[in-house]
């Protein structure tokens, strides 16, 4: 690549990524990362000439993005709930729609009381750390069966200076020995094995995405485990697919949960189903 200014580099990148929905945004994020500046700086200094190393790095980033690699994996981080999270190929990329799960959880967690929450399948720790950052008196347990994912989550807790989260390697609550919980939240695998959208998710860990039984097997397993670990009146909240609301409500109803409801995301799609534990 010849010597280019910031403005010229962004124009070139947008042309390279023109088939993608967020070409302009991706170009800015990748260029800012390539030259170790922020996006505001790019707008302030459009005439800045990239060095040879910067241009080479940017060209590599754009090539990877054109091949379908998510921007978050290329730069190694993603914003979520106003926090910055390290992400790797061992973790899913935190998505904006998951913030609804955090919002609904926070509405049910007292801000002035001790409260114990478990986030099952924590991945990068986005849900657990977002909740913990808003409720410093709460104790949040972040569980995942993947040791590499837990290391990423622990690093995110340190970088965001959040110290009221405990981490444990576990398959859901199968080995839980820390007493009754006030709340359980989870964004578990819920994509059916034959879902065509998987073709767009080849860079993300399949074990964190796919579940048997039309994507419901992990939700069913977690629900069966939670009834022995939630306090009476404790909350269970799941993120799930847009077409799974009715099925998840039925799973919770069969397990004896009460006050079950499904909440739509900002796109008007079923996204989170929650219920109240009637017994410990």
C-alpha positions, 0 to 999 in steps of 0.5 A: 500500500502506498503512503496514505492519509487517514482520510484516504485510508478510510476511503480505501477501506470502505471500498474494500468492505462495501458489501458489509453492513457496517463498512464505515464503522469497521474501517474506523475501528480497525484503522484506529487500532492499527495506529493506536489512536481513537476514532475521535483522533481520526476525525481530528487528523484526517491528513495524518500520513500512515507510516509503512508499519501502520499501513501494513497492519491496517491492510492486514486487518481489512483483509481479515475483515473481508474474509469474514473475521469479526472486528472484535476478534481482529482487535481483541476487544469489544465494548459492552455496557460501557465496559471494554472486554477482551475477547478471543476465539475461546469466547463469544463476542458480547452483543448489544441485545444481551444488554437487555438481560443485564437490564432485567437482572439489575431491575430485580437486584436491590442496590443496598443489600447483599445478593448472590448471583450466578452467571452460567456460561460466562464466556468473556464475563460480560454479563457477570461483570456488567451486573457486578459493576452496577451492584458492588454489594452483590457477589456474582459467581461467573461459571464456565466449563472452558478454562481458557474462557475463564482466564479471559473473564478473569483478565476482564475483571482485573482490567475493569477493576471489578472485584466482587466476582468469583470464578469457577470452572463448572458445567452449569450448576452440576457441582455447585456447593456455595449455598442458595442463590438469589438469582441465576442468569444465563446466555447459554448455547441456544442455536439449533445444530442445523440453523443456517445462521451458523454459517456466519458464526464460523469464527466463534466457539461452536460449543458456546453457540449450539445446543441439541433439541432445537437449541433448547437442551442446555436451557432445559438442563440448566432449569432442571438444576436451578430448582435446587439452588435458588432461594424461594422467590429467586429469579432465573433469567435466560437469553434465547433465540427470537423464536424460542420464547414459548418453548422456554416459558413451557420449560420454566412452567414444567419446572414449577416456576411462577410469574413467567414472562418473555421480554422483547428486545429493542428490535421487537423480538423475543429475547429474555424469558424469566421466572420466579422460583416457588421453592428452594 
